[in-house]
């Protein structure tokens, strides 16, 4: 059974996968987080009218910082060079959609960095608006697509 899971050794213990013999390839991952909030809070957020200041800017920077810290947070994640992290924060009728696109040229993928960035961007939004309403919910964090590497492309 352990041989079926790359993060387990022959005894079934967790291990970091050896990527030493893999080729460097360009890899891109896109992830999203959805944050639900009341209309009044959403309107103040996108109008820049919050007591804590520029919540959208803080969320973008938090997401980028999170991508860079992913190997420190996800135990078996390899530290990889990050070529770029783009964070788009979109208003929608239910609240906020945070979309993170992360790029690398590495021997392993960048999906964990994209999902960590989207997650922490959503938490930062919550932190910036919680004083107005604590009922805000982070309802979805998911990978939307990935490209590159041995497994090729995948899209939700």
DSSP file (Angstrom, degrees, kcal/mol; ACC not computed):
  #  RESIDUE AA STRUCTURE BP1 BP2  ACC     N-H-->O    O-->H-N    N-H-->O    O-->H-N    TCO  KAPPA ALPHA  PHI   PSI    X-CA   Y-CA   Z-CA
    1    1 A X    >         0   0    0      0, 0.0     3,-2.0     0, 0.0     4,-0.5   0.000 360.0 360.0 360.0 -42.8    0.0    0.0    0.0
    2    2 A X  G >   +     0   0    0      1,-0.3     3,-1.4     8,-0.3     6,-0.4   0.832 360.0  63.5 -57.6 -32.5    2.8    2.5    0.9
    3    3 A X  G 3  S+     0   0    0      1,-0.3    -1,-0.3     7,-0.1     7,-0.1   0.714  94.8  61.6 -66.7 -17.9    4.1    2.2   -2.7
    4    4 A X  G <  S+     0   0    0     -3,-2.0     2,-0.5     1,-0.1    -1,-0.3   0.673  99.8  60.9 -78.3 -17.8    0.8    3.7   -4.0
    5    5 A X    X   -     0   0    0     -3,-1.4     3,-1.7    -4,-0.5    -1,-0.1  -0.946  69.2-156.4-117.1 118.9    1.4    6.9   -2.0
    6    6 A X  T 3  S+     0   0    0     -2,-0.5    -1,-0.1     1,-0.3    -4,-0.0   0.727  92.3  58.9 -68.1 -20.8    4.5    8.9   -2.9
    7    7 A X  T 3  S+     0   0    0     10,-0.1     8,-2.0     7,-0.1     2,-0.4   0.286  97.3  74.0 -92.9  11.8    4.6   10.6    0.5
    8    8 A X  B <  S-A   14   0A   0     -3,-1.7     6,-0.2    -6,-0.4    -3,-0.1  -0.969  71.8-141.4-122.7 140.7    4.9    7.3    2.4
    9    9 A X    >   -     0   0    0      4,-2.6     3,-2.0    -2,-0.4    -4,-0.1  -0.204  45.5 -79.9 -85.1-173.5    7.9    5.1    2.6
   10   10 A X  T 3  S+     0   0    0      1,-0.3    -8,-0.3     2,-0.1    -7,-0.1   0.776 132.8  50.4 -60.4 -27.5    7.9    1.3    2.5
   11   11 A X  T 3  S-     0   0    0      2,-0.1    -1,-0.3    -9,-0.1    -3,-0.0   0.455 121.5-105.8 -89.3  -1.2    6.9    1.2    6.2
   12   12 A X  S <  S+     0   0    0     -3,-2.0     2,-0.3     1,-0.3    -2,-0.1   0.618  74.0 140.4  87.0  12.8    4.0    3.6    5.7
   13   13 A X        -     0   0    0      1,-0.1    -4,-2.6     0, 0.0    -1,-0.3  -0.644  59.5 -98.9 -90.4 147.6    5.8    6.5    7.4
   14   14 A X  B     +A    8   0A   0     -2,-0.3     2,-0.3    -6,-0.2    -6,-0.2  -0.337  50.4 167.4 -62.4 141.8    5.6   10.1    6.0
   15   15 A X        -     0   0    0     -8,-2.0     2,-0.5    -6,-0.1    61,-0.0  -0.976  40.7-104.8-149.9 160.1    8.5   11.2    3.9
   16   16 A X        -     0   0    0     -2,-0.3    61,-0.1     1,-0.0    -9,-0.1  -0.794  46.6-113.5 -87.0 128.8    9.4   14.0    1.6
   17   17 A X        -     0   0    0     -2,-0.5     2,-0.8    59,-0.3   -10,-0.1  -0.344  24.2-120.0 -64.4 138.4    9.4   12.8   -2.0
   18   18 A X        +     0   0    0      1,-0.1     3,-0.2    -2,-0.0    -1,-0.1  -0.729  38.7 167.1 -81.6 111.4   12.7   12.7   -3.8
   19   19 A X    >   +     0   0    0     -2,-0.8     3,-1.6     1,-0.1    -1,-0.1   0.248  40.9 112.5-106.2  10.9   12.4   15.0   -6.8
   20   20 A X  T 3  S+     0   0    0      1,-0.3    -1,-0.1     3,-0.0    -2,-0.0   0.795  77.7  45.3 -56.7 -34.3   16.2   15.1   -7.5
   21   21 A X  T 3  S+     0   0    0     -3,-0.2    -1,-0.3     2,-0.1     2,-0.1   0.486  91.2 105.1 -91.9  -1.6   16.0   13.2  -10.8
   22   22 A X  S <  S-     0   0    0     -3,-1.6     2,-0.2     1,-0.1    86,-0.1  -0.417  73.5-111.3 -77.7 155.1   13.0   15.2  -12.1
   23   23 A X        -     0   0    0     84,-0.1     2,-0.4    -2,-0.1    83,-0.1  -0.547  28.5-107.3 -83.5 149.2   13.5   17.8  -14.9
   24   24 A X        +     0   0    0     -2,-0.2     2,-0.3    81,-0.1    83,-0.2  -0.624  50.3 167.6 -70.1 128.7   13.0   21.5  -14.3
   25   25 A X  E     -B  106   0B   0     81,-2.3    81,-2.0    -2,-0.4     2,-0.3  -0.978  42.2 -99.0-139.9 155.7    9.7   22.5  -16.0
   26   26 A X  E     -B  105   0B   0     -2,-0.3     2,-0.4    79,-0.2   123,-0.3  -0.591  44.7-172.4 -71.8 134.2    7.6   25.6  -16.0
   27   27 A X  E     -B  104   0B   0     77,-3.2    77,-2.2    -2,-0.3     2,-0.4  -0.992   9.9-174.6-133.8 138.0    4.6   25.0  -13.7
   28   28 A X  E     -BC 103 147B   0    119,-1.6   119,-2.4    -2,-0.4     2,-0.4  -0.995   0.5-175.4-133.1 136.8    1.6   27.2  -13.1
   29   29 A X  E     -BC 102 146B   0     73,-2.3    73,-2.8    -2,-0.4     2,-0.4  -0.995   7.0-162.8-132.8 141.8   -1.2   26.7  -10.6
   30   30 A X  E     +BC 101 145B   0    115,-2.7   114,-3.5    -2,-0.4   115,-1.7  -0.991  15.9 171.5-124.0 128.5   -4.4   28.7  -10.1
   31   31 A X  E     -BC 100 143B   0     69,-2.4    69,-2.9    -2,-0.4     2,-0.3  -0.916  12.5-155.8-132.6 159.1   -6.4   28.5   -6.9
   32   32 A X  E     -BC  99 142B   0    110,-2.6   110,-2.3    -2,-0.3     2,-0.4  -0.957   7.4-163.4-135.3 155.7   -9.4   30.4   -5.5
   33   33 A X  E     -BC  98 141B   0     65,-2.1    65,-3.0    -2,-0.3     2,-0.5  -0.995  13.0-151.2-132.7 139.8  -10.9   31.3   -2.2
   34   34 A X  E     -BC  97 140B   0    106,-2.1   105,-2.0    -2,-0.4   106,-1.0  -0.941   7.4-167.8-114.6 132.9  -14.5   32.5   -1.7
   35   35 A X  E     -BC  96 138B   0     61,-2.8    61,-2.6    -2,-0.5     2,-0.4  -0.975   9.2-152.9-122.3 118.6  -15.5   34.8    1.2
   36   36 A X  E     +BC  95 137B   0    101,-3.1   101,-2.0    -2,-0.5     2,-0.3  -0.724  25.9 155.5 -92.4 139.3  -19.2   35.3    1.8
   37   37 A X        -     0   0    0     57,-2.4    -2,-0.0    -2,-0.4    99,-0.0  -0.988  45.7 -83.5-156.5 158.1  -20.3   38.6    3.5
   38   38 A X     >  -     0   0    0     -2,-0.3     4,-2.4     1,-0.1     3,-0.4  -0.261  44.3-111.3 -61.9 153.0  -23.3   40.8    3.8
   39   39 A X  H  > S+     0   0    0      1,-0.2     4,-2.8     2,-0.2     5,-0.2   0.878 115.7  55.6 -53.0 -43.8  -23.9   43.4    1.1
   40   40 A X  H  > S+     0   0    0      1,-0.2     4,-1.9     2,-0.2    -1,-0.2   0.895 110.5  44.5 -60.3 -41.6  -23.1   46.3    3.4
   41   41 A X  H  > S+     0   0    0     -3,-0.4     4,-2.7     2,-0.2    -1,-0.2   0.926 112.9  51.1 -68.7 -45.1  -19.7   44.9    4.3
   42   42 A X  H  X S+     0   0    0     -4,-2.4     4,-2.4     1,-0.2     5,-0.2   0.915 109.9  50.4 -58.1 -44.4  -18.9   44.0    0.7
   43   43 A X  H  X S+     0   0    0     -4,-2.8     4,-1.4     1,-0.2    -1,-0.2   0.910 112.0  46.5 -63.4 -42.6  -19.7   47.5   -0.5
   44   44 A X  H  X>S+     0   0    0     -4,-1.9     5,-2.6    -5,-0.2     4,-0.7   0.901 111.0  53.8 -65.1 -40.4  -17.5   49.1    2.2
   45   45 A X  H ><5S+     0   0    0     -4,-2.7     3,-0.8     1,-0.2    11,-0.3   0.943 113.9  39.8 -58.6 -49.7  -14.7   46.7    1.4
   46   46 A X  H 3<5S+     0   0    0     -4,-2.4    -1,-0.2     1,-0.2    -2,-0.2   0.657 112.4  56.3 -80.4 -14.5  -14.7   47.6   -2.3
   47   47 A X  H 3<5S-     0   0    0     -4,-1.4    -1,-0.2    -5,-0.2    -2,-0.2   0.544 110.4-122.0 -86.2  -8.6  -15.2   51.3   -1.6
   48   48 A X  T <<5S+     0   0    0     -3,-0.8     2,-0.4    -4,-0.7    -3,-0.2   0.798  71.2 134.1  72.7  28.4  -12.1   51.3    0.6
   49   49 A X      < +     0   0    0     -5,-2.6     2,-0.3    -6,-0.2    -1,-0.1  -0.456  26.1 127.1-111.7  57.2  -14.3   52.6    3.5
   50   50 A X    >   -     0   0    0     -2,-0.4     3,-1.4     3,-0.2    79,-0.1  -0.883  64.1-127.8-115.7 147.0  -13.1   50.4    6.3
   51   51 A X  T 3  S+     0   0    0     -2,-0.3     3,-0.1     1,-0.3    -1,-0.1   0.820 110.4  52.2 -58.8 -31.3  -11.8   51.4    9.8
   52   52 A X  T 3  S-     0   0    0     76,-0.4     2,-0.3     1,-0.3    -1,-0.3   0.525 108.6-129.7 -85.8  -5.2   -8.7   49.3    9.3
   53   53 A X    <   +     0   0    0     -3,-1.4     2,-1.8    75,-0.1    -1,-0.3  -0.725  68.5  16.6 101.2-146.9   -7.8   50.8    6.0
   54   54 A X     >  +     0   0    0     -2,-0.3     4,-2.2     1,-0.2     5,-0.2  -0.474  59.9 170.1 -76.2  82.5   -6.9   49.2    2.6
   55   55 A X  H  > S+     0   0    0     -2,-1.8     4,-2.5     1,-0.2    -1,-0.2   0.860  75.0  53.5 -63.2 -37.5   -8.2   45.6    3.2
   56   56 A X  H  > S+     0   0    0    -11,-0.3     4,-2.1     2,-0.2    -1,-0.2   0.910 110.1  46.9 -67.6 -41.2   -7.7   44.6   -0.4
   57   57 A X  H  > S+     0   0    0      2,-0.2     4,-2.2     1,-0.2    -1,-0.2   0.909 112.6  49.9 -64.7 -42.0   -4.1   45.7   -0.5
   58   58 A X  H  X S+     0   0    0     -4,-2.2     4,-2.7     1,-0.2    -2,-0.2   0.915 110.4  50.5 -62.0 -43.2   -3.4   43.9    2.8
   59   59 A X  H  X S+     0   0    0     -4,-2.5     4,-2.3     2,-0.2    -1,-0.2   0.888 109.3  51.1 -64.2 -39.5   -5.0   40.7    1.5
   60   60 A X  H  X S+     0   0    0     -4,-2.1     4,-2.1     2,-0.2    -1,-0.2   0.946 113.5  43.8 -62.5 -47.5   -2.9   40.8   -1.7
   61   61 A X  H  X S+     0   0    0     -4,-2.2     4,-2.7     1,-0.2     5,-0.2   0.897 112.4  53.1 -65.8 -39.8    0.3   41.2    0.3
   62   62 A X  H  X S+     0   0    0     -4,-2.7     4,-2.4     1,-0.2    -1,-0.2   0.908 109.0  50.0 -60.9 -41.7   -0.8   38.5    2.8
   63   63 A X  H  X S+     0   0    0     -4,-2.3     4,-2.2     2,-0.2    -2,-0.2   0.922 111.6  47.2 -63.7 -44.5   -1.5   36.1   -0.1
   64   64 A X  H  X S+     0   0    0     -4,-2.1     4,-1.7     1,-0.2    -2,-0.2   0.927 112.9  48.9 -63.4 -44.8    2.0   36.7   -1.7
   65   65 A X  H  X S+     0   0    0     -4,-2.7     4,-1.1     1,-0.2    -1,-0.2   0.892 109.6  53.2 -62.0 -38.9    3.7   36.3    1.7
   66   66 A X  H >X S+     0   0    0     -4,-2.4     4,-0.7     1,-0.2     3,-0.6   0.907 104.4  54.5 -64.1 -42.0    1.8   33.1    2.3
   67   67 A X  H >< S+     0   0    0     -4,-2.2     3,-0.9     1,-0.2     4,-0.3   0.914 108.7  49.7 -56.8 -41.6    2.9   31.6   -1.0
   68   68 A X  H 3< S+     0   0    0     -4,-1.7    -1,-0.2     1,-0.2     3,-0.2   0.732 113.2  46.4 -70.7 -22.1    6.5   32.3    0.0
   69   69 A X  H XX S+     0   0    0     -4,-1.1     3,-1.6    -3,-0.6     4,-0.8   0.392  78.0 109.7 -99.0   1.8    6.0   30.6    3.4
   70   70 A X  H XX S+     0   0    0     -3,-0.9     4,-2.9    -4,-0.7     3,-1.5   0.855  73.5  54.9 -52.1 -45.7    4.2   27.5    2.2
   71   71 A X  H 34 S+     0   0    0      1,-0.3    -1,-0.3    -4,-0.3     6,-0.2   0.789 106.9  53.3 -62.2 -23.2    7.1   25.0    2.9
   72   72 A X  H <4 S+     0   0    0     -3,-1.6    -1,-0.3     1,-0.1    -2,-0.2   0.673 117.9  36.6 -79.6 -16.8    7.2   26.2    6.5
   73   73 A X  H << S+     0   0    0     -3,-1.5     2,-0.7    -4,-0.8    -2,-0.2   0.758 110.1  58.2-105.2 -33.2    3.4   25.6    6.8
   74   74 A X  S >< S-     0   0    0     -4,-2.9     3,-1.9    -5,-0.2    -1,-0.2  -0.898  78.9-144.9-105.4 110.7    2.8   22.4    4.8
   75   75 A X  T 3  S+     0   0    0     -2,-0.7    -1,-0.1     1,-0.3   -59,-0.0   0.760  91.3  33.3 -52.7 -39.6    5.0   19.7    6.3
   76   76 A X  T 3  S+     0   0    0      2,-0.1     2,-0.3   -60,-0.0   -59,-0.3   0.253  88.6 120.0-104.3  14.3    6.0   17.7    3.2
   77   77 A X    <   -     0   0    0     -3,-1.9     2,-0.2    -6,-0.2    -3,-0.1  -0.625  61.7-127.3 -82.0 132.0    6.1   20.6    0.7
   78   78 A X        -     0   0    0     -2,-0.3     2,-0.6    31,-0.1    -7,-0.1  -0.523  20.7-115.8 -75.2 141.6    9.4   21.3   -1.0
   79   79 A X        +     0   0    0     -2,-0.2     2,-0.3    -8,-0.1    -1,-0.1  -0.699  46.9 176.9 -72.8 124.1   10.8   24.8   -0.9
   80   80 A X        -     0   0    0     -2,-0.6     2,-0.4   -12,-0.1    -9,-0.1  -0.902  36.6 -98.0-128.4 156.0   10.8   25.9   -4.5
   81   81 A X        -     0   0    0     -2,-0.3     2,-0.6    24,-0.2    24,-0.4  -0.598  35.8-145.9 -72.7 130.8   11.8   29.1   -6.3
   82   82 A X        -     0   0    0     -2,-0.4    22,-0.2     1,-0.2     3,-0.1  -0.882  15.7-174.2-101.3 120.0    8.7   31.2   -7.0
   83   83 A X        -     0   0    0     20,-2.3     2,-0.3    -2,-0.6    21,-0.2   0.862  67.5 -11.5 -79.6 -37.1    8.8   33.1  -10.2
   84   84 A X  E     -D  103   0B   0     19,-1.4    19,-2.6     2,-0.0     2,-0.4  -0.981  47.2-162.8-162.9 148.4    5.6   35.0   -9.7
   85   85 A X  E     -D  102   0B   0     -2,-0.3     2,-0.5    17,-0.2    17,-0.2  -0.968  13.3-170.5-135.2 120.6    2.4   35.3   -7.7
   86   86 A X  E     -D  101   0B   0     15,-2.9    15,-2.5    -2,-0.4     2,-0.5  -0.948   3.3-164.9-112.6 130.1   -0.5   37.2   -9.0
   87   87 A X  E     -D  100   0B   0     -2,-0.5     2,-0.5    13,-0.2    13,-0.2  -0.960   4.4-173.8-119.5 117.5   -3.5   37.9   -6.7
   88   88 A X  E     -D   99   0B   0     11,-3.0    11,-3.0    -2,-0.5     2,-0.6  -0.939   5.8-163.8-109.1 129.8   -6.8   39.1   -8.1
   89   89 A X  E     -D   98   0B   0     -2,-0.5     2,-0.4     9,-0.2     9,-0.2  -0.957  13.6-171.5-116.7 116.3   -9.5   40.1   -5.7
   90   90 A X  E     -D   97   0B   0      7,-3.2     7,-2.6    -2,-0.6     2,-0.4  -0.854  19.7-131.5-113.9 139.4  -12.9   40.2   -7.4
   91   91 A X  E     +D   96   0B   0     -2,-0.4     2,-0.3     5,-0.2     5,-0.2  -0.687  31.2 173.5 -81.9 138.3  -16.2   41.5   -6.1
   92   92 A X  E >   -D   95   0B   0      3,-2.2     3,-1.4    -2,-0.4   -50,-0.0  -0.928  47.8 -97.1-138.2 167.3  -19.2   39.2   -6.6
   93   93 A X  T 3  S+     0   0    0     -2,-0.3   -51,-0.1     1,-0.3     3,-0.1   0.744 123.7  45.5 -58.4 -23.8  -22.8   39.4   -5.4
   94   94 A X  T 3  S-     0   0    0    -58,-0.1   -57,-2.4     1,-0.1     2,-0.3   0.616 126.3 -85.8 -94.4 -14.3  -22.0   37.1   -2.4
   95   95 A X  E <  S-BD  36  92B   0     -3,-1.4    -3,-2.2   -59,-0.2     2,-0.4  -0.816  76.9  -7.6 153.3-110.9  -18.8   38.8   -1.3
   96   96 A X  E     -BD  35  91B   0    -61,-2.6   -61,-2.8    -2,-0.3     2,-0.5  -0.968  38.1-161.9-133.7 139.9  -15.2   38.3   -2.5
   97   97 A X  E     -BD  34  90B   0     -7,-2.6    -7,-3.2    -2,-0.4     2,-0.6  -0.991  11.5-162.6-119.8 122.6  -13.4   35.9   -4.8
   98   98 A X  E     -BD  33  89B   0    -65,-3.0   -65,-2.1    -2,-0.5     2,-0.5  -0.925   6.7-171.4-106.2 122.8   -9.6   35.7   -4.4
   99   99 A X  E     -BD  32  88B   0    -11,-3.0   -11,-3.0    -2,-0.6     2,-0.5  -0.967   1.2-168.3-119.1 123.4   -7.8   34.1   -7.4
  100  100 A X  E     -BD  31  87B   0    -69,-2.9   -69,-2.4    -2,-0.5     2,-0.5  -0.939   6.5-168.7-115.2 129.0   -4.1   33.4   -7.1
  101  101 A X  E     -BD  30  86B   0    -15,-2.5   -15,-2.9    -2,-0.5     2,-0.4  -0.978  11.9-173.5-114.4 120.8   -1.9   32.4  -10.0
  102  102 A X  E     -BD  29  85B   0    -73,-2.8   -73,-2.3    -2,-0.5     2,-0.4  -0.925   1.8-167.2-118.2 140.9    1.5   31.1   -9.0
  103  103 A X  E     +BD  28  84B   0    -19,-2.6   -20,-2.3    -2,-0.4   -19,-1.4  -0.955  12.7 158.6-129.3 145.3    4.4   30.3  -11.4
  104  104 A X  E     -B   27   0B   0    -77,-2.2   -77,-3.2    -2,-0.4     2,-0.5  -0.975  36.2-139.0-151.2 161.8    7.7   28.5  -11.0
  105  105 A X  E     +B   26   0B   0    -24,-0.4     2,-0.2    -2,-0.3   -79,-0.2  -0.939  61.6 120.5-119.4 104.2   10.3   26.7  -13.0
  106  106 A X  E    S-B   25   0B   0    -81,-2.0   -81,-2.3    -2,-0.5    43,-0.1  -0.842  75.8 -99.5-153.3-178.6   11.1   23.7  -10.7
  107  107 A X  S    S+     0   0    0     -2,-0.2     2,-0.3   -83,-0.2   -84,-0.1   0.473 104.1  36.5 -93.0  -4.8   11.1   20.0  -10.3
  108  108 A X  S    S-     0   0    0    -83,-0.1   -83,-0.1     1,-0.1    -2,-0.1  -0.941  93.0 -84.4-145.0 165.0    7.8   19.9   -8.4
  109  109 A X        -     0   0    0     -2,-0.3   -31,-0.1     1,-0.1     3,-0.1  -0.017  14.0-142.7 -75.1 172.3    4.5   21.7   -8.6
  110  110 A X     >  +     0   0    0     -8,-0.1     4,-1.8     1,-0.1   -81,-0.2   0.067  66.5 111.4-120.3  19.6    3.3   25.0   -7.1
  111  111 A X  H  > S+     0   0    0      1,-0.2     4,-2.6     2,-0.2     5,-0.2   0.898  76.8  53.2 -63.3 -41.3   -0.3   24.0   -6.3
  112  112 A X  H  > S+     0   0    0      1,-0.2     4,-2.6     2,-0.2     5,-0.2   0.885 108.2  51.0 -63.8 -37.4    0.3   24.2   -2.5
  113  113 A X  H  > S+     0   0    0      2,-0.2     4,-2.4     1,-0.2    -1,-0.2   0.913 110.9  48.0 -65.5 -42.0    1.7   27.7   -2.8
  114  114 A X  H  X S+     0   0    0     -4,-1.8     4,-2.2     2,-0.2    -2,-0.2   0.921 115.3  44.2 -65.0 -43.8   -1.4   28.8   -4.8
  115  115 A X  H  X S+     0   0    0     -4,-2.6     4,-2.3     2,-0.2    -2,-0.2   0.879 113.4  50.3 -71.0 -36.7   -3.9   27.3   -2.4
  116  116 A X  H  X S+     0   0    0     -4,-2.6     4,-2.6    -5,-0.2     5,-0.3   0.921 111.3  49.8 -64.3 -42.8   -2.0   28.6    0.7
  117  117 A X  H  X S+     0   0    0     -4,-2.4     4,-2.4    -5,-0.2    -2,-0.2   0.928 111.4  47.5 -62.1 -45.6   -1.9   32.1   -0.8
  118  118 A X  H  X S+     0   0    0     -4,-2.2     4,-2.0     2,-0.2    -1,-0.2   0.911 112.8  50.5 -61.9 -41.6   -5.7   32.0   -1.6
  119  119 A X  H  X S+     0   0    0     -4,-2.3     4,-2.2     1,-0.2    -2,-0.2   0.942 113.6  42.6 -61.3 -49.8   -6.4   30.7    1.9
  120  120 A X  H  X S+     0   0    0     -4,-2.6     4,-2.5     1,-0.2    -1,-0.2   0.835 110.1  57.2 -72.2 -31.7   -4.4   33.4    3.7
  121  121 A X  H  X S+     0   0    0     -4,-2.4     4,-2.0    -5,-0.3    -1,-0.2   0.918 109.2  47.2 -59.1 -42.1   -5.7   36.1    1.4
  122  122 A X  H  X S+     0   0    0     -4,-2.0     4,-2.4     2,-0.2    -2,-0.2   0.901 110.7  50.6 -66.4 -41.6   -9.2   35.1    2.5
  123  123 A X  H  X S+     0   0    0     -4,-2.2     4,-2.7     1,-0.2    -1,-0.2   0.892 109.2  52.2 -63.1 -38.7   -8.2   35.0    6.2
  124  124 A X  H  X S+     0   0    0     -4,-2.5     4,-2.2     2,-0.2    -2,-0.2   0.905 108.0  50.9 -64.7 -41.1   -6.7   38.5    5.8
  125  125 A X  H  X S+     0   0    0     -4,-2.0     4,-1.5     2,-0.2    -2,-0.2   0.952 111.1  49.0 -58.7 -48.3  -10.0   39.8    4.2
  126  126 A X  H >X S+     0   0    0     -4,-2.4     4,-1.7     1,-0.2     3,-0.6   0.937 110.4  50.6 -56.2 -48.0  -11.9   38.3    7.2
  127  127 A X  H 3< S+     0   0    0     -4,-2.7     4,-0.3     1,-0.2    -1,-0.2   0.871 109.8  50.5 -59.0 -38.2   -9.5   40.0    9.6
  128  128 A X  H 3< S+     0   0    0     -4,-2.2   -76,-0.4     1,-0.2    -1,-0.2   0.747 122.0  30.5 -74.7 -23.4   -9.9   43.4    8.0
  129  129 A X  H XX S+     0   0    0     -4,-1.5     3,-2.0    -3,-0.6     4,-1.2   0.459  87.2  99.3-114.4  -2.8  -13.7   43.3    8.0
  130  130 A X  T 3< S+     0   0    0     -4,-1.7    -3,-0.1     1,-0.3    -2,-0.1   0.778  75.1  66.1 -60.2 -27.2  -14.5   41.3   11.1
  131  131 A X  T 34 S+     0   0    0     -4,-0.3    -1,-0.3     1,-0.2     3,-0.2   0.748 104.2  45.6 -65.8 -22.4  -15.1   44.4   13.2
  132  132 A X  T <4 S-     0   0    0     -3,-2.0     2,-0.3     1,-0.3    -1,-0.2   0.795 134.7  -6.4 -87.9 -32.5  -18.2   45.2   11.0
  133  133 A X    ><  -     0   0    0     -4,-1.2     3,-0.7     1,-0.0    -1,-0.3  -0.816  48.1-162.4-167.8 120.4  -19.6   41.7   11.0
  134  134 A X  T 3  S+     0   0    0     -2,-0.3    -4,-0.1     1,-0.2    -3,-0.1   0.428  80.8  82.8 -87.5   1.4  -18.3   38.4   12.4
  135  135 A X  T 3   +     0   0    0     -5,-0.1    -1,-0.2     2,-0.1   -99,-0.1   0.471  60.6 125.3 -83.4  -0.2  -20.7   36.2   10.3
  136  136 A X    <   -     0   0    0     -3,-0.7     2,-0.4   -10,-0.1   -99,-0.2  -0.302  47.4-154.6 -59.9 141.1  -18.4   36.4    7.3
  137  137 A X  E     -C   36   0B   0   -101,-2.0  -101,-3.1   -11,-0.0     2,-0.8  -0.962  22.3-147.8-126.5 137.6  -17.5   32.9    6.0
  138  138 A X  E     +C   35   0B   0     -2,-0.4  -103,-0.2  -103,-0.2     3,-0.1  -0.916  32.7 168.0 -93.7 110.7  -14.6   31.5    4.1
  139  139 A X  E     +     0   0B   0   -105,-2.0     2,-0.4    -2,-0.8    -1,-0.1   0.709  50.0  28.6-105.4 -22.1  -16.5   28.8    2.2
  140  140 A X  E     +C   34   0B   0   -106,-1.0  -106,-2.1     2,-0.0     2,-0.4  -0.991  42.5 169.8-146.0 133.2  -14.2   27.5   -0.5
  141  141 A X  E     +C   33   0B   0     -2,-0.4     2,-0.3  -108,-0.2  -108,-0.2  -0.957  31.7 147.6-134.1 121.9  -10.5   27.1   -1.1
  142  142 A X  E     -C   32   0B   0   -110,-2.3  -110,-2.6    -2,-0.4     2,-0.4  -0.999  50.0-106.0-155.7 155.4   -9.7   25.0   -4.2
  143  143 A X  E     -C   31   0B   0     -2,-0.3  -112,-0.3  -112,-0.2     3,-0.1  -0.673  26.3-176.2 -78.7 132.0   -7.3   24.4   -7.0
  144  144 A X  E     -     0   0B   0   -114,-3.5    12,-3.3    -2,-0.4     2,-0.3   0.791  63.2 -18.4 -97.6 -37.2   -8.7   25.6  -10.3
  145  145 A X  E     -CE  30 155B   0   -115,-1.7  -115,-2.7    10,-0.2    -1,-0.4  -0.988  50.1-166.4-163.7 159.5   -6.0   24.4  -12.6
  146  146 A X  E     -CE  29 154B   0      8,-2.5     8,-2.7    -2,-0.3     2,-0.3  -0.984   8.6-171.4-147.9 149.5   -2.3   23.3  -12.8
  147  147 A X  E     +C   28   0B   0   -119,-2.4  -119,-1.6    -2,-0.3     6,-0.2  -0.971  41.8  38.6-139.8 157.0    0.0   22.9  -15.7
  148  148 A X        +     0   0    0     -2,-0.3     3,-0.2     1,-0.2     4,-0.2  -0.094  66.8  72.3  94.9 166.1    3.5   21.5  -16.2
  149  149 A X  S >  S-     0   0    0   -123,-0.3     3,-1.1     1,-0.2    -1,-0.2  -0.101  96.2 -52.7  82.2 178.5    5.4   18.5  -14.8
  150  150 A X  T 3  S+     0   0    0      1,-0.3    -1,-0.2  -127,-0.1    -2,-0.1   0.837 133.1  53.3 -62.0 -37.3    5.1   14.8  -15.4
  151  151 A X  T 3  S-     0   0    0      1,-0.2    -1,-0.3    -3,-0.2    -2,-0.1   0.583  98.8-153.3 -79.6  -8.6    1.4   14.7  -14.7
  152  152 A X    <   -     0   0    0     -3,-1.1     2,-0.2    -4,-0.2    -1,-0.2  -0.347  39.3 -11.8  77.8-152.6    0.6   17.4  -17.3
  153  153 A X        -     0   0    0     -6,-0.2     2,-0.3    -2,-0.1    -6,-0.2  -0.583  54.1-179.8 -93.1 149.4   -2.3   19.8  -17.2
  154  154 A X  E     -E  146   0B   0     -8,-2.7    -8,-2.5    -2,-0.2     2,-0.4  -0.991   1.8-176.2-145.0 140.0   -5.4   19.6  -15.1
  155  155 A X  E      E  145   0B   0     -2,-0.3   -10,-0.2   -10,-0.2   -11,-0.1  -1.000 360.0 360.0-139.6 138.3   -8.4   21.9  -15.0
  156  156 A X              0   0    0    -12,-3.3   -11,-0.1    -2,-0.4   -12,-0.0   0.484 360.0 360.0 -67.8 360.0  -11.4   21.9  -12.7
